[in-house]
Amino acid sequence: MYKSVKIMGLTGPDEIPDLIDDFNPERTVTIMDSRFQEKCYLVGGAVRDALLGLQAADRDWVVIGSSVEEMRSRGFIAVGRDFPVFLHPESKEEYALARRERKTAPGYRGFETSAGSDVTLEDDLSRRDLTINAMAQSLDGRLIDPHGGARDLDAKILRHVSPAFSEDPLRVLRVARFAARYAHRGFVVAPETITLMTQISESGELQALTPERVWRETVSALSEQTPVEFFSVLKACGALGEIFPELNQLRDVPQRPDFHPEGDVYTHTMMALEAATSLCADTEVRFAALVHDLGKAATPENEWPKHIQHERRGVELVKTLCDRLRVPANFKELACRVTAEHLLMHRLSELRPETVLELLNRLDGFRRPERIAPFVLACHADAQGRGEGLPIDYSSGELIQTYLEAAQSVDLSALSDSTLLPEEKKRYVSARRIEAIESVHQNTASNTTPRPSR
């Protein structure tokens, strides 16, 4: 359904989708009189997503011509540390005083803000990153769009609002994240925006970003429908080497074409991430797939295109990356396990029962069997992310679960009254588990997944 809405700004009156049918001012403004309501505008992602026909997760508001004192007198709860942001006491939605920003120092925190009653809605919108995020809607349904955000939504373009975009290095990551979110809808980053992002990358300002903020943007991008696009945009503007040097070093590193007809290690890595994305929404699995082959960048060039022992070298590189970005322990643990063990996992049907048991012990499968499934998914993504990247039947995944279940079902009741020493009991348990694994091994069909191990 469409209705005519006056777009105030550069675009003039136009036809836009009426996608905010559930908008109910009374739900959020019960403590506001009509005069105050006229100062309040829905802004940012809620407006953008409504125009895209999406359900917004949160709704944020800007208030013009007001003050901290007035907001408090109306019962709003102050929560902003760096600038005046308040929570509505009933809806808990955020209301921020309109503000201007002025660059005063390097980095994304080097800004001076002013939120006086003279700041206009257009002032506030002009400081935002992308035109599609620089729109507002009044309570009577008018769209305020001074920078052509609706037009760019229709054209599927991610475009910066103004040259001031280059003052905030965090926007490089934000734009890349939005690309990951909307690439499946056909959105692309405007060439002139890529140019500004390249200038930021070359300025050295990316180094001012805190590890926590880099990781927050990264894990958010990994949760999107096309996380590969996040890294593609960073590569296009020269930021990949600044933020993820370990990934950037995988570019142009050759691999054996019989195992990797897709090309260099970076191409394989992105295909593995695509495969992980198709297999599950778990960001831990996607991250593990992303970093599983970092060790190939450390292979001596005279050994190319082989990468013997790359998994061992890779574990240290994964640890370095995780420590630098302060990656949570659960992400780091899975990434290290996948990096260290993915080659054995691909060859699981060929392994001796003793080796299978050692692998299960290293994966902590008997104490924490829930660890096996994400490990399998990341290894599956590695195996699938090569050649044409088509879905495969990863039989090693089912096989390791069968091995684990067989080893877990061993009857150890004889140990309850045993006088064996602890080490003797441990050897007894291992022997029984190896027997169970051997039984599965003998009964397993030979048509397992071909080895994608290099």
VOLOVEX-357028 format. One record per residue (C-alpha): x, y, z. Coordinates in steps of 0.2 Angstrom, whole numbers, plus 5000, padded with zeros to 4 digits. Layout:
<atoms>
XYZ;...
</atoms>
This chain:
<atoms>
500050005000;500650174996;500150355001;500850524997;501950595011;502850755011;504650725011;505450885018;507250925011;508050894995;506850764988;505150854989;503450774989;503550594983;502750424985;503450314998;502850145006;501650165020;502550035031;502350105049;500450055050;500749995068;501450155074;500450215089;501050375097;499950345113;500950195117;502550295120;501950475124;500750455138;501750575148;501850705134;500650845130;500350895112;501651035112;503050915118;502450785105;502850905091;504650905096;504850715095;505450625080;505750435076;507450425069;508750305061;508550125060;506750115064;506250235050;507450145038;506849965042;505050025041;505350085023;506149915019;504649825026;505549755041;505149745059;506349865069;507149785084;507149955093;506450125091;507550285094;506850455096;507650635094;506950785103;507250955097;507051125106;507051035123;508351025138;508950905151;507950995164;506350975154;506650795150;506850755168;505350855174;504350745162;504950595170;506250535158;507750445165;509450505161;510650365154;511850455142;513650465148;514350575133;512750665128;510950685134;510050515131;508450475141;507350325143;505450345142;504850285160;503450175152;504050115135;505950115140;506350175122;507750295120;507550485118;509050595114;509150775113;509650835095;511450875095;512850935084;514650865084;516350945081;517950845078;519250885092;520450735092;520950575083;519850425085;517950395085;517850465103;518750635098;517150735096;516350885106;514450875106;513251015109;511350985113;510651155115;508851195112;509451285096;510051125088;508851085073;508250915067;509250945051;510850975062;510550805071;510250715055;511750785046;512950705058;512450535054;513450405044;512350355030;510950435021;509750285024;510050315043;509850505042;507950505040;506650545053;504750535055;503550645065;502150585075;500950635062;501850525049;502850655039;504550585033;505950715035;507350665023;508550805019;509950695012;508950575000;508950425011;507350355004;507950384986;509550284991;508550144999;507550124983;509250124973;510050004985;511450114989;512450145005;513050325004;513850435016;512850595022;514250725021;516250735020;516150735039;515950555037;517850535036;518050615054;517450455062;518550295059;517150185067;516150215051;517250105041;516649955051;514850015052;514750035033;515549865031;514249795043;512749875034;513449795018;513449625026;511649655032;510949715015;512049635002;510749494999;509449634995;510649694982;511349844991;513149914987;514250044994;514350204984;516050224975;516250394983;515950325000;517250184997;518450334993;518150415009;518350245018;520050225009;520650395015;520150345033;521150175031;522650275025;522650405038;523050285052;521450325062;520850145062;522250115075;521250225087;519750105088;519650005104;519849815102;518149795111;517249905098;518149815083;517549645090;515749715093;515649765075;516449605069;515349485078;513849585073;514349575055;514549385057;512749375063;512149455047;511549355031;513049395021;514549415033;515749385019;515249555012;515949635028;517749575024;517549615005;517149795009;518549815021;519749735008;519049854995;519450015005;521149955012;520549925030;520749735030;522649745033;522449875046;521149785056;521349595052;523149585046;523149395048;521649375035;522449505023;524049395023;523049255016;522849344999;523849274985;524449124995;524348974983;523648804987;523648634979;522448654965;521948464967;521248514984;520848694981;520348734963;519548894969;521148984971;522149064985;521949045004;520949205006;519649144993;519548975002;519349065018;517849175012;517049015004;517248925021;516349075029;514949075016;514748885019;514648915038;513349045035;512348925025;512548785038;512048885054;511749055062;513049015076;514349155076;515549055085;515548925071;515649065058;517149145067;518048975068;517748945049;518449115046;520149095055;520448905053;521748925040;522749075046;524348955048;524448945029;525049125028;526549075039;527048935027;528848965019;528649015001;529848874996;528548745002;527048824992;525848764987;525948635001;525548685018;526248555030;525948585048;524948745045;523648695058;524948695071;525648865066;523848925064;523348895082;524649025088;524049155075;522249125081;522749155099;523649315094;522149385084;520949335098;522049415112;522249575102;520349595099;519949525116;518849395108;517749305121;518449135127;517049025120;517449095102;519349075105;519148895111;518148835097;519248925084;520848845091;520048675091;519448685073;521148755068;522148625077;521048475072;520148505055;521348395045;521148245057;519248275056;519248265037;520148105038;519148025052;518647865043;520547825040;521147855058;521547715069;520447695084;521747745096;521947915086;520047935086;520047915105;521448045107;520448165096;518848145106;519848175122;520648335115;518948395110;518348355128;516948255121;516648145136;516448285148;515748415137;514848325122;513948485117;515648545110;515648415096;514148485086;514948665083;516648585079;515848475066;514948625058;516548725056;517448575049;516048545037;516148725032;517948705028;517648545018;516248635008;517148795005;518148744990;517948714972;516148774967;515648784985;514148664983;513348584998;514148415002;513748265013;515048285027;515048105033;516448135046;515148235056;513948085058;515447965061;516248065075;514548065084;514347875081;516147855088;515747965103;514147875107;514947705106;516347755118;515147835130;514047675131;515447565137;515047475153;516247525166;515247455181;516747335184;517747475191;516547515205;517347395217;519047385208;520647395218;521547465202;522647615204;522047775196;523147755181;522647575179;520847625179;521247755166;522047635155;520647515157;519347645152;520347695137;520547505131;518647485132;518347635123;519547595109;518647425107;517047515105;517747635092;518547485083;516847395082;516147555074;517647575062;517447395056;515547415052;515747585044;515447595025;516947645015;515947785006;516447935017;516848105012;518448125001;519848205009;519848395008;521348405019;522548515012;
</atoms>
